Amino acid sequence: MENEKELFKIVDNCLFTGKDYPKDLLPLTLEEIRGLTVKKWEFIAAYYEMGGGEPIDDGNAMTCAFCLLGGSRRKVGCDFCPIGATPDNSNCGNTPYGDYSSELQLPTPSLANLHKFAQAEVEFLKNLELKRKEEPIE
């Protein structure tokens, strides 16, 4: 798949960060980090829209800017994630990502459902209130 910058790539039906993905997320704002996460899911949705014929593993926390930000702070990724700060989401399981992940576990995942869940995750992220969970006490 072509994209103006290589933020993501698919290798053996698995999503990876590309050569142009930021190496250090700490200087980025939450809005910029959300933008990277939205681009991840837009990339996945576009893969299915363009006729991608195989389900792809989304790379989980290794390709999520929110998760990677937490990791770069040497903390568990969820501790600083705005998704975890929402009342119904202590983690990503209650988002369209959870649906995508569950669909992938089926013996024969539906490409149409994976596409639908990827698009729903884009909308979820675009509407996500950007606040962080409180920093955990050590």
ROMI-681457 format. One line per field, with one value per atom (N, C-alpha, C): residue number from 0; residue in three letters; atom name; x, y, z. Coordinates in pm, whole numbers. Atoms other than C-alpha are relative to their C-alpha. Layout:
! residues N
seq [NUM|...]
type [Ala|...]
atom [CA|...]
x [X|...]
y [Y|...]
z [Z|...]
END
This chain:
! residues 138
seq [0|0|0|1|1|1|2|2|2|3|3|3|4|4|4|5|5|5|6|6|6|7|7|7|8|8|8|9|9|9|10|10|10|11|11|11|12|12|12|13|13|13|14|14|14|15|15|15|16|16|16|17|17|17|18|18|18|19|19|19|20|20|20|21|21|21|22|22|22|23|23|23|24|24|24|25|25|25|26|26|26|27|27|27|28|28|28|29|29|29|30|30|30|31|31|31|32|32|32|33|33|33|34|34|34|35|35|35|36|36|36|37|37|37|38|38|38|39|39|39|40|40|40|41|41|41|42|42|42|43|43|43|44|44|44|45|45|45|46|46|46|47|47|47|48|48|48|49|49|49|50|50|50|51|51|51|52|52|52|53|53|53|54|54|54|55|55|55|56|56|56|57|57|57|58|58|58|59|59|59|60|60|60|61|61|61|62|62|62|63|63|63|64|64|64|65|65|65|66|66|66|67|67|67|68|68|68|69|69|69|70|70|70|71|71|71|72|72|72|73|73|73|74|74|74|75|75|75|76|76|76|77|77|77|78|78|78|79|79|79|80|80|80|81|81|81|82|82|82|83|83|83|84|84|84|85|85|85|86|86|86|87|87|87|88|88|88|89|89|89|90|90|90|91|91|91|92|92|92|93|93|93|94|94|94|95|95|95|96|96|96|97|97|97|98|98|98|99|99|99|100|100|100|101|101|101|102|102|102|103|103|103|104|104|104|105|105|105|106|106|106|107|107|107|108|108|108|109|109|109|110|110|110|111|111|111|112|112|112|113|113|113|114|114|114|115|115|115|116|116|116|117|117|117|118|118|118|119|119|119|120|120|120|121|121|121|122|122|122|123|123|123|124|124|124|125|125|125|126|126|126|127|127|127|128|128|128|129|129|129|130|130|130|131|131|131|132|132|132|133|133|133|134|134|134|135|135|135|136|136|136|137|137|137]
type [Met|Met|Met|Glu|Glu|Glu|Asn|Asn|Asn|Glu|Glu|Glu|Lys|Lys|Lys|Glu|Glu|Glu|Leu|Leu|Leu|Phe|Phe|Phe|Lys|Lys|Lys|Ile|Ile|Ile|Val|Val|Val|Asp|Asp|Asp|Asn|Asn|Asn|Cys|Cys|Cys|Leu|Leu|Leu|Phe|Phe|Phe|Thr|Thr|Thr|Gly|Gly|Gly|Lys|Lys|Lys|Asp|Asp|Asp|Tyr|Tyr|Tyr|Pro|Pro|Pro|Lys|Lys|Lys|Asp|Asp|Asp|Leu|Leu|Leu|Leu|Leu|Leu|Pro|Pro|Pro|Leu|Leu|Leu|Thr|Thr|Thr|Leu|Leu|Leu|Glu|Glu|Glu|Glu|Glu|Glu|Ile|Ile|Ile|Arg|Arg|Arg|Gly|Gly|Gly|Leu|Leu|Leu|Thr|Thr|Thr|Val|Val|Val|Lys|Lys|Lys|Lys|Lys|Lys|Trp|Trp|Trp|Glu|Glu|Glu|Phe|Phe|Phe|Ile|Ile|Ile|Ala|Ala|Ala|Ala|Ala|Ala|Tyr|Tyr|Tyr|Tyr|Tyr|Tyr|Glu|Glu|Glu|Met|Met|Met|Gly|Gly|Gly|Gly|Gly|Gly|Gly|Gly|Gly|Glu|Glu|Glu|Pro|Pro|Pro|Ile|Ile|Ile|Asp|Asp|Asp|Asp|Asp|Asp|Gly|Gly|Gly|Asn|Asn|Asn|Ala|Ala|Ala|Met|Met|Met|Thr|Thr|Thr|Cys|Cys|Cys|Ala|Ala|Ala|Phe|Phe|Phe|Cys|Cys|Cys|Leu|Leu|Leu|Leu|Leu|Leu|Gly|Gly|Gly|Gly|Gly|Gly|Ser|Ser|Ser|Arg|Arg|Arg|Arg|Arg|Arg|Lys|Lys|Lys|Val|Val|Val|Gly|Gly|Gly|Cys|Cys|Cys|Asp|Asp|Asp|Phe|Phe|Phe|Cys|Cys|Cys|Pro|Pro|Pro|Ile|Ile|Ile|Gly|Gly|Gly|Ala|Ala|Ala|Thr|Thr|Thr|Pro|Pro|Pro|Asp|Asp|Asp|Asn|Asn|Asn|Ser|Ser|Ser|Asn|Asn|Asn|Cys|Cys|Cys|Gly|Gly|Gly|Asn|Asn|Asn|Thr|Thr|Thr|Pro|Pro|Pro|Tyr|Tyr|Tyr|Gly|Gly|Gly|Asp|Asp|Asp|Tyr|Tyr|Tyr|Ser|Ser|Ser|Ser|Ser|Ser|Glu|Glu|Glu|Leu|Leu|Leu|Gln|Gln|Gln|Leu|Leu|Leu|Pro|Pro|Pro|Thr|Thr|Thr|Pro|Pro|Pro|Ser|Ser|Ser|Leu|Leu|Leu|Ala|Ala|Ala|Asn|Asn|Asn|Leu|Leu|Leu|His|His|His|Lys|Lys|Lys|Phe|Phe|Phe|Ala|Ala|Ala|Gln|Gln|Gln|Ala|Ala|Ala|Glu|Glu|Glu|Val|Val|Val|Glu|Glu|Glu|Phe|Phe|Phe|Leu|Leu|Leu|Lys|Lys|Lys|Asn|Asn|Asn|Leu|Leu|Leu|Glu|Glu|Glu|Leu|Leu|Leu|Lys|Lys|Lys|Arg|Arg|Arg|Lys|Lys|Lys|Glu|Glu|Glu|Glu|Glu|Glu|Pro|Pro|Pro|Ile|Ile|Ile|Glu|Glu|Glu]
atom [N|CA|C|N|CA|C|N|CA|C|N|CA|C|N|CA|C|N|CA|C|N|CA|C|N|CA|C|N|CA|C|N|CA|C|N|CA|C|N|CA|C|N|CA|C|N|CA|C|N|CA|C|N|CA|C|N|CA|C|N|CA|C|N|CA|C|N|CA|C|N|CA|C|N|CA|C|N|CA|C|N|CA|C|N|CA|C|N|CA|C|N|CA|C|N|CA|C|N|CA|C|N|CA|C|N|CA|C|N|CA|C|N|CA|C|N|CA|C|N|CA|C|N|CA|C|N|CA|C|N|CA|C|N|CA|C|N|CA|C|N|CA|C|N|CA|C|N|CA|C|N|CA|C|N|CA|C|N|CA|C|N|CA|C|N|CA|C|N|CA|C|N|CA|C|N|CA|C|N|CA|C|N|CA|C|N|CA|C|N|CA|C|N|CA|C|N|CA|C|N|CA|C|N|CA|C|N|CA|C|N|CA|C|N|CA|C|N|CA|C|N|CA|C|N|CA|C|N|CA|C|N|CA|C|N|CA|C|N|CA|C|N|CA|C|N|CA|C|N|CA|C|N|CA|C|N|CA|C|N|CA|C|N|CA|C|N|CA|C|N|CA|C|N|CA|C|N|CA|C|N|CA|C|N|CA|C|N|CA|C|N|CA|C|N|CA|C|N|CA|C|N|CA|C|N|CA|C|N|CA|C|N|CA|C|N|CA|C|N|CA|C|N|CA|C|N|CA|C|N|CA|C|N|CA|C|N|CA|C|N|CA|C|N|CA|C|N|CA|C|N|CA|C|N|CA|C|N|CA|C|N|CA|C|N|CA|C|N|CA|C|N|CA|C|N|CA|C|N|CA|C|N|CA|C|N|CA|C|N|CA|C|N|CA|C|N|CA|C|N|CA|C|N|CA|C|N|CA|C|N|CA|C|N|CA|C|N|CA|C|N|CA|C|N|CA|C|N|CA|C|N|CA|C|N|CA|C|N|CA|C|N|CA|C|N|CA|C|N|CA|C|N|CA|C|N|CA|C|N|CA|C|N|CA|C|N|CA|C|N|CA|C|N|CA|C|N|CA|C|N|CA|C]
x [83|0|88|-73|117|-55|39|110|112|-100|288|125|-113|513|-21|15|584|-12|25|425|-25|34|302|30|-19|370|-59|54|221|103|-93|454|-61|58|318|-129|133|-33|5|-10|88|46|-33|106|122|-118|437|12|-30|552|104|-89|736|119|-124|1061|-24|28|891|-80|71|715|92|-88|845|67|-76|1115|-24|23|1039|-135|134|678|-14|13|746|-18|21|775|-136|127|439|-112|120|111|-95|100|-181|-76|69|-348|84|-88|-46|6|-1|-38|-130|128|-408|5|-10|-336|73|-73|-82|-87|85|-329|-115|105|-606|57|-61|-368|22|-14|-298|-130|128|-667|-53|35|-724|79|-84|-437|-60|61|-600|-131|128|-943|24|-31|-790|48|-46|-623|-120|118|-964|-79|71|-1123|64|-72|-855|2|11|-939|99|-89|-693|-72|71|-782|28|-34|-634|-21|7|-706|141|-131|-421|-4|-20|-301|40|-24|-302|128|-124|22|-18|33|-153|77|-67|45|127|-124|352|-21|29|176|-97|93|-47|80|-78|94|-33|33|-98|76|-73|53|149|-143|398|42|-31|383|20|-14|327|128|-123|612|123|-116|843|21|-13|772|40|-40|882|-109|117|534|-85|95|261|-78|61|108|-136|136|-246|-5|3|-149|-21|10|-139|-93|81|-384|-135|131|-688|-116|106|-889|-28|17|-829|-60|57|-944|-150|145|-1295|-70|69|-1556|-18|30|-1626|119|-113|-1276|125|-123|-1015|114|-95|-843|-75|60|-918|-107|94|-1140|-143|137|-1460|-12|2|-1379|-15|4|-1416|127|-121|-1056|-26|33|-1187|-78|77|-1434|91|-95|-1157|85|-86|-934|-76|82|-1216|-29|28|-1301|123|-123|-937|21|-18|-953|-90|91|-1233|74|-66|-1137|1|8|-1252|-53|45|-1260|-65|68|-1496|76|-69|-1307|-92|97|-1624|-11|7|-1646|128|-127|-1277|6|4|-1320|-93|98|-1629|58|-56|-1450|117|-110|-1142|-55|62|-1363|-62|60|-1548|106|-109|-1216|50|-39|-1122|-95|99|-1446|9|-14|-1406|118|-120|-1055|-15|20|-1153|-87|92|-1422|45|-51|-1211|42|-44|-1172|145|-143|-801|36|-50|-726|69|-76|-486|-52|24|-546|103|-97|-380|123|-125|-18|-1|2|12|106|-95|180|94|-98|501|33]
y [-118|0|124|-127|351|97|-114|633|101|-103|967|-19|35|871|-146|138|518|-5|10|533|-145|139|174|-84|94|-131|-134|133|-479|-101|107|-776|-130|130|-1132|16|-23|-1010|58|-65|-814|144|-142|-436|30|-48|-278|150|-141|79|7|-18|209|89|-75|397|146|-140|739|18|-10|659|67|-71|892|-97|85|732|40|-52|951|71|-59|1029|104|-92|1232|146|-141|1569|28|-20|1515|34|-30|1656|-120|107|1426|2|-10|1556|-65|62|1453|-152|144|1114|-64|50|1069|-9|-1|1160|-123|121|877|-125|116|631|-5|-6|747|-47|41|705|-151|146|349|-66|65|260|39|-37|457|-86|85|257|-140|134|-70|0|-7|37|11|-15|143|-132|131|-198|-85|79|-365|63|-69|-100|-27|22|-164|-148|140|-533|-92|89|-670|-130|126|-1035|-87|77|-1155|87|-77|-1050|41|-41|-849|25|-26|-843|148|-145|-476|38|-32|-502|36|-27|-430|121|-113|-209|43|-34|-216|101|-97|7|108|-101|219|112|-112|564|24|-16|585|-102|105|253|27|-26|345|120|-115|678|-47|54|493|-78|78|259|88|-90|551|70|-59|681|-108|114|340|-38|39|278|-91|79|39|96|-90|192|53|-42|205|110|-95|425|144|-138|739|16|1|651|69|-64|873|-99|102|560|-55|50|431|102|-106|765|14|-9|722|-93|78|584|-149|138|263|-78|64|180|1|8|74|-44|35|-65|4|-12|-96|-104|108|-401|44|-49|-193|101|-90|-4|-86|80|-108|-83|82|-230|-138|128|-500|-89|77|-606|-51|40|-611|-118|104|-820|-131|120|-1063|-67|54|-1102|-74|64|-1185|-139|128|-1474|-110|100|-1647|-88|87|-1947|59|-65|-1755|142|-138|-1381|58|-68|-1175|127|-121|-917|122|-111|-705|49|-41|-706|69|-64|-626|142|-133|-333|92|-79|-214|40|-30|-237|98|-95|-54|141|-132|229|54|-43|238|47|-42|263|139|-134|564|103|-96|739|11|-2|640|89|-77|786|148|-141|1106|72|-60|1166|-15|25|1063|130|-116|1328|-23|15|1387|44|-23|1361|-128|116|1130|-46|51|905|65|-58|1035|-88|73|940|-88|89|633|38|-26|671|-118|110|471|-32]
z [0|0|0|7|-77|103|-83|175|-11|26|160|84|-84|449|39|-42|553|152|-142|896|40|-27|871|-123|109|662|43|-27|633|-50|33|640|52|-39|641|79|-60|729|141|-130|1030|-21|8|1074|86|-71|1175|-20|24|1220|-111|113|915|34|-22|870|38|-31|906|129|-127|1236|102|-96|1512|97|-93|1725|145|-135|2027|2|-6|2115|111|-113|2430|-41|34|2250|-66|71|2075|96|-79|2200|-7|5|2278|-133|129|1962|-111|99|1754|17|-27|1923|-45|50|1854|-152|146|1491|-52|41|1465|17|-25|1616|-99|103|1381|-134|127|1086|-5|-5|1198|-46|30|1181|-138|138|860|-99|84|707|-8|-3|817|-78|72|689|-150|143|355|-60|46|326|-43|33|335|-114|109|110|-135|125|-151|-39|36|-154|67|-74|98|30|-5|86|122|-119|414|124|-125|772|41|-49|918|151|-141|1274|10|-6|1378|74|-69|1576|146|-140|1906|54|-66|2146|-71|69|1922|-113|105|1666|46|-54|1893|66|-55|1966|147|-141|2294|86|-73|2410|0|11|2284|84|-86|2469|143|-135|2795|15|-3|2712|1|5|2636|134|-134|2985|101|-82|3117|100|-78|3251|-87|78|3147|-88|96|2835|40|-33|2970|106|-110|3265|-45|45|3053|-119|122|2778|21|-10|2718|-11|9|2632|139|-135|2982|95|-85|3125|-20|22|2981|98|-103|3223|-33|37|3028|-53|65|2910|87|-76|3160|-92|104|2850|-133|134|2478|-31|26|2511|-26|18|2521|-114|115|2201|-126|124|1835|-20|6|1868|61|-62|2102|-94|99|1834|-111|104|1572|48|-57|1797|18|-17|1879|-134|134|1510|-53|47|1435|61|-69|1682|-55|56|1491|-101|99|1274|-141|131|964|20|-23|1037|-125|110|822|-36|45|616|8|-8|604|143|-140|983|44|-35|1021|-54|59|784|79|-76|973|137|-132|1310|-11|19|1175|-22|23|1048|129|-126|1381|99|-88|1566|-39|46|1351|59|-52|1451|152|-145|1816|40|-35|1826|-32|36|1645|101|-97|1908|145|-134|2207|68|-78|2476|42|-27|2517|141|-135|2884|42|-45|3057|134|-134|3349|91|-94|3660|6|-6|3689|125|-116|3912|103|-108|4247|9|-7|4274|142]
END
